[in-house]
Amino acid sequence: MNYQKIAEIYKEILGLRWDPVGVRMMRPGEKVPPGTIEPPMPMRHCQSIIVARRGNSLYLPPRSHACPDGSGILGLVEMSPKLRSGELYLLFKKLPTLEIAQKVISTRQEFEAGSYEATLVAPLAAAQFEPDVVIFTLYPEQAMWICCAQTYQSGERQNFKTSGFNSACADLVIQPMKTGEMNISFGCYGARASSEINDFELYLSLPVSLLEPIAQSLLKLGQKSIPEERKKIYMPPVMDKVGARRSERATEDSGQVQIFIDEEHCQGDGLCVAFCPSSVLQVTEKNGRQVAQAIKPELCSMCYTCVGQCPQRAIQIL
């Protein structure tokens, strides 16, 4: 798989600010790949994602993980009894009772201690290893399009399982690795208190098996759907070629939806007819030309689809 090319697809189609980050859980006996460095001081797993999205390739054995909770969840070390008990949640006043804290701990995804020797994180385009997951830093609209891209190739909706606790490790790495499905994270207390993730950003993680199919779907969606949505083509009022003529043709406000079609600019291509969900429009011959006409204006819901899809902007709805 050409990760550099795939990273370019995601960045170009979605308009990403930050590089997608490849993450690999390093198995026992694997060698440290070339081009990765161990940071000069320990950092949290959530911080390593931030460092990698800014262009750095990192190798983090247990001694380089600053968060004992995260390194335990990732299966790099044995979690301490104090962390396992949930006591710290009460000291931080993040949860009300020990019973609830223990439920949070028992229901989160974890790897067994000793399963892995280190984490590898790098910008996807520069990764010298096979990622297990790829983590994207996104705005909600960008995350929506990745969801749409998966639905485009599978027809399925997404089922996310996430939390505001231990999310960058449990929800972005372990959950996708175990289920083979994408997952989202809004970050967690530690991730937002100790990293520069923007208040308006979220994370989305893809298992590597979904990376290429979703990229191919994004290429298709990028031909029409994505640019149209970003142009807000259905936002009324639309300034079109009919606007200057509307007042001349409108005689009174009847309370009914009024559809005005500029017959001089209409090409009669039938796109408005094809896109109208309620069969309001029809192409007919008039003065030797094919033009669109509103034959059932009473069915119009003012969805503005015909207005947005008309290449000549020859339709106005009031």
C-alpha positions as MATLAB code, in Angstrom:
seq = 'MNYQKIAEIYKEILGLRWDPVGVRMMRPGEKVPPGTIEPPMPMRHCQSIIVARRGNSLYLPPRSHACPDGSGILGLVEMSPKLRSGELYLLFKKLPTLEIAQKVISTRQEFEAGSYEATLVAPLAAAQFEPDVVIFTLYPEQAMWICCAQTYQSGERQNFKTSGFNSACADLVIQPMKTGEMNISFGCYGARASSEINDFELYLSLPVSLLEPIAQSLLKLGQKSIPEERKKIYMPPVMDKVGARRSERATEDSGQVQIFIDEEHCQGDGLCVAFCPSSVLQVTEKNGRQVAQAIKPELCSMCYTCVGQCPQRAIQIL';
ca = [
       0.000    0.000    0.000;
       1.387    3.401   -0.993;
       0.818    5.333    2.221;
       2.226    8.572    0.838;
      -0.278    8.572   -2.039;
      -3.185    7.628    0.242;
      -2.254   10.371    2.719;
      -2.297   12.881   -0.143;
      -5.810   11.768   -1.139;
      -7.160   12.328    2.358;
      -5.373   15.651    2.770;
      -6.428   17.023   -0.613;
     -10.051   15.828   -0.675;
     -10.827   16.689    2.954;
      -8.595   19.753    3.199;
      -6.802   18.462    6.289;
      -4.665   20.804    8.315;
      -2.785   17.989   10.047;
      -1.104   14.884    8.662;
      -2.877   11.578    9.308;
      -0.893    9.634   11.902;
      -0.036    5.965   11.567;
       0.183    4.003   14.826;
       1.646    0.537   15.246;
       1.731   -1.539   18.396;
       5.204   -3.042   18.260;
       5.134   -6.815   18.725;
       7.740   -8.669   20.800;
      10.862   -9.295   18.753;
      10.207   -6.612   16.133;
      13.050   -4.265   15.272;
      12.804   -0.517   15.564;
      12.151    0.745   12.023;
      14.550    3.233   10.429;
      13.714    6.888   10.624;
      12.039    6.698   14.039;
      13.519    8.297   17.122;
      12.920    7.833   20.816;
      11.934   11.212   22.262;
      14.435   12.832   24.642;
      11.871   12.847   27.438;
       8.763   10.768   28.188;
       5.426   11.856   26.742;
       1.845   10.708   26.903;
       0.392    8.621   24.098;
      -2.023   11.461   23.284;
       0.905   13.868   23.109;
       2.763   11.561   20.727;
      -0.152   11.806   18.274;
       0.229   15.594   18.316;
       3.996   15.353   17.811;
       3.540   12.909   14.922;
       0.884   14.967   13.159;
       3.467   17.759   13.061;
       5.880   15.593   11.091;
       7.835   13.481   13.595;
       8.317    9.694   13.585;
       8.580    8.269   17.091;
       9.503    5.045   18.859;
       8.108    4.912   22.392;
       9.014    1.953   24.613;
       7.525    1.888   28.127;
      10.244    4.163   29.512;
       9.136    6.881   27.065;
       5.461    6.750   28.057;
       4.683    9.413   30.635;
       1.101    8.312   31.295;
       1.031    5.160   33.441;
      -2.679    4.749   32.780;
      -2.221    4.877   29.007;
       0.797    2.578   28.909;
      -1.116    0.062   31.033;
      -4.193    0.245   28.808;
      -2.011   -0.243   25.717;
      -0.550   -3.427   27.190;
       2.993   -2.100   27.518;
       3.207   -2.450   31.309;
       1.302   -3.882   34.220;
      -1.141   -1.303   35.521;
      -0.569   -0.263   39.116;
      -3.091   -1.356   41.770;
      -3.947    2.285   42.528;
      -4.848    2.948   38.897;
      -6.670   -0.345   38.583;
      -8.780    0.447   41.655;
     -10.154    3.725   40.276;
      -9.165    5.760   43.328;
      -7.560    8.522   41.293;
     -10.797    9.264   39.459;
     -12.294   10.269   42.792;
      -9.273   12.361   43.786;
      -9.483   14.252   40.479;
     -13.226   14.588   41.093;
     -13.902   13.224   37.617;
     -16.282   10.528   38.877;
     -18.582   10.447   41.933;
     -18.082    6.971   43.407;
     -15.608    4.129   43.392;
     -18.301    1.845   41.997;
     -18.742    4.021   38.912;
     -14.967    4.384   38.532;
     -14.549    0.623   38.554;
     -17.294    0.262   35.960;
     -15.472    2.738   33.706;
     -12.311    0.682   34.063;
     -13.984   -2.690   33.524;
     -15.828   -1.606   30.356;
     -12.986    0.101   28.491;
     -10.945   -1.737   25.894;
      -7.458   -2.801   27.007;
      -4.596   -4.976   25.860;
      -3.144   -7.532   28.238;
       0.059   -6.430   29.925;
       3.123   -7.538   27.981;
       1.274   -7.876   24.678;
       3.397   -5.183   23.059;
       6.865   -3.719   23.518;
       6.412   -0.156   22.263;
       4.266    2.200   20.235;
       5.331    3.559   16.870;
       3.748    6.793   15.661;
       4.524    8.735   12.495;
       2.908   10.851    9.804;
       1.257    8.321    7.511;
       3.121    9.572    4.450;
       6.478    9.030    6.173;
       5.745    5.856    8.150;
       8.466    3.212    7.824;
       6.226    0.572    9.348;
       2.857   -1.068    8.722;
       0.332    0.838   10.852;
      -2.371   -0.925   12.806;
      -4.532    2.187   12.795;
      -4.441    5.634   11.237;
      -5.594    8.568   13.359;
      -7.020   11.725   11.808;
      -7.401   15.101   13.502;
     -10.597   16.506   12.042;
     -13.317   19.075   12.168;
     -16.820   17.537   12.383;
     -17.560   18.188    8.704;
     -14.419   16.304    7.660;
     -15.325   13.410    9.935;
     -18.772   13.343    8.341;
     -17.231   12.809    4.900;
     -15.113    9.880    6.097;
     -18.318    8.364    7.461;
     -20.043    9.042    4.138;
     -17.134    7.430    2.306;
     -17.479    4.236    4.316;
     -21.215    4.193    3.680;
     -20.525    4.840   -0.017;
     -18.653    1.539   -0.337;
     -20.550   -0.547    2.224;
     -24.061    0.880    2.583;
     -23.665    0.661    6.359;
     -24.078    3.240    9.078;
     -21.412    3.737   11.731;
     -21.625    2.540   15.323;
     -19.129    4.360   17.495;
     -18.151    3.399   21.021;
     -16.225    6.106   22.781;
     -15.777    7.932   26.049;
     -14.282   11.028   27.590;
     -12.023    8.763   29.657;
      -8.777    7.181   28.378;
      -9.971    7.869   24.876;
      -6.809    8.483   22.838;
      -5.482    5.046   23.811;
      -8.546    2.856   24.360;
     -10.843    4.323   21.704;
      -8.371    5.308   18.976;
      -6.017    2.328   19.052;
      -7.472   -0.666   20.871;
     -11.109   -0.386   19.805;
     -10.368   -0.233   16.027;
      -7.722   -2.962   16.295;
     -10.092   -5.344   18.071;
     -13.216   -4.636   16.029;
     -11.827   -3.793   12.595;
     -14.161   -0.763   12.520;
     -13.534    2.967   12.565;
     -14.037    4.837   15.809;
     -14.099    8.428   16.998;
     -12.776   10.203   20.039;
     -13.405   13.672   21.385;
     -10.233   13.380   23.379;
     -10.253   12.935   27.137;
      -9.224   14.813   30.257;
      -5.564   13.919   29.790;
      -5.521   14.428   26.019;
      -7.016   17.908   26.242;
      -5.227   19.010   29.397;
      -1.783   18.053   28.102;
      -1.873   18.564   24.331;
      -2.699   21.232   21.790;
      -5.790   19.607   20.283;
      -8.121   22.432   19.279;
     -11.440   22.867   21.073;
     -13.201   22.330   17.728;
     -11.235   19.245   16.673;
     -11.975   15.573   17.188;
     -10.157   12.373   16.331;
     -11.208    9.594   14.000;
      -9.282    6.331   13.799;
      -9.341    3.844   10.931;
      -7.989    0.301   11.063;
      -5.508    0.075    8.225;
      -7.747   -2.359    6.306;
     -10.298    0.445    5.758;
      -7.774    3.081    4.733;
      -7.627    2.418    0.994;
     -11.336    1.608    0.362;
     -12.401    4.808    2.096;
      -9.780    6.807    0.163;
     -11.208    5.490   -3.114;
     -14.720    6.448   -2.006;
     -13.524    9.940   -1.087;
     -12.163   10.361   -4.604;
     -15.649    9.653   -5.965;
     -17.381   11.933   -3.462;
     -14.842   14.642   -4.194;
     -16.009   14.891   -7.787;
     -19.389   16.398   -6.900;
     -20.847   15.904   -3.434;
     -18.068   17.390   -1.294;
     -17.508   20.570   -3.336;
     -21.251   21.176   -3.626;
     -21.760   20.846    0.130;
     -18.881   23.231    0.792;
     -20.311   25.778   -1.619;
     -23.611   25.614    0.328;
     -25.537   25.398   -2.918;
     -28.945   24.971   -1.290;
     -28.799   28.064    0.904;
     -31.674   30.453    0.135;
     -31.859   33.101   -1.110;
     -29.911   32.191   -4.226;
     -28.760   35.067   -6.436;
     -29.432   33.733   -9.900;
     -30.354   34.841  -13.398;
     -34.046   34.945  -12.486;
     -33.727   37.401   -9.622;
     -34.011   40.585  -11.653;
     -37.140   39.342  -13.417;
     -39.016   37.922  -10.459;
     -40.863   41.095   -9.472;
     -42.083   41.557  -13.034;
     -43.668   38.116  -13.083;
     -45.045   37.880   -9.575;
     -48.509   39.365   -9.441;
     -49.507   38.691   -5.876;
     -48.509   36.730   -2.809;
     -50.878   33.799   -2.941;
     -49.208   31.950   -0.061;
     -48.226   29.140   -2.426;
     -44.680   28.348   -3.362;
     -43.745   30.210   -6.534;
     -41.265   28.661   -8.947;
     -39.738   30.941  -11.580;
     -37.787   29.494  -14.510;
     -35.807   31.742  -16.833;
     -36.661   30.127  -20.158;
     -33.997   32.132  -21.995;
     -31.225   30.571  -19.909;
     -32.793   27.121  -19.414;
     -30.924   24.510  -21.460;
     -33.619   21.878  -21.130;
     -31.084   19.322  -19.932;
     -33.560   17.864  -17.420;
     -31.227   17.908  -14.419;
     -33.821   19.739  -12.345;
     -36.402   17.094  -13.243;
     -34.033   14.263  -12.349;
     -33.043   15.759   -9.006;
     -36.503   16.899   -7.868;
     -37.658   14.407   -5.204;
     -41.347   15.308   -5.650;
     -41.740   15.355   -9.465;
     -42.639   19.037   -9.463;
     -40.885   19.795  -12.747;
     -41.090   18.552  -16.292;
     -39.212   19.334  -19.508;
     -41.544   20.316  -22.342;
     -41.158   21.827  -25.783;
     -41.888   25.529  -26.068;
     -41.237   27.684  -29.115;
     -39.140   24.915  -30.601;
     -36.935   24.515  -27.514;
     -36.839   22.108  -24.591;
     -37.430   24.016  -21.369;
     -38.295   23.118  -17.789;
     -41.695   23.961  -16.390;
     -43.239   23.633  -12.939;
     -46.246   21.387  -13.501;
     -47.015   20.608   -9.843;
     -45.832   23.587   -7.776;
     -48.161   22.579   -4.956;
     -45.859   19.609   -4.254;
     -42.758   21.785   -3.856;
     -41.228   21.748   -0.364;
     -38.612   24.432   -1.165;
     -35.696   22.039   -0.719;
     -33.763   24.103   -3.298;
     -32.265   21.009   -4.909;
     -33.319   22.077   -8.412;
     -31.907   25.565   -7.831;
     -28.568   24.228   -6.660;
     -28.260   21.610   -9.414;
     -29.229   23.849  -12.356;
     -25.944   24.629  -14.180;
     -27.382   27.898  -15.519;
     -28.966   29.027  -12.208;
     -32.171   29.497  -14.167;
     -34.565   28.558  -11.354;
     -35.752   30.578   -8.403;
     -38.153   29.501   -5.671;
     -40.065   31.847   -3.378;
];
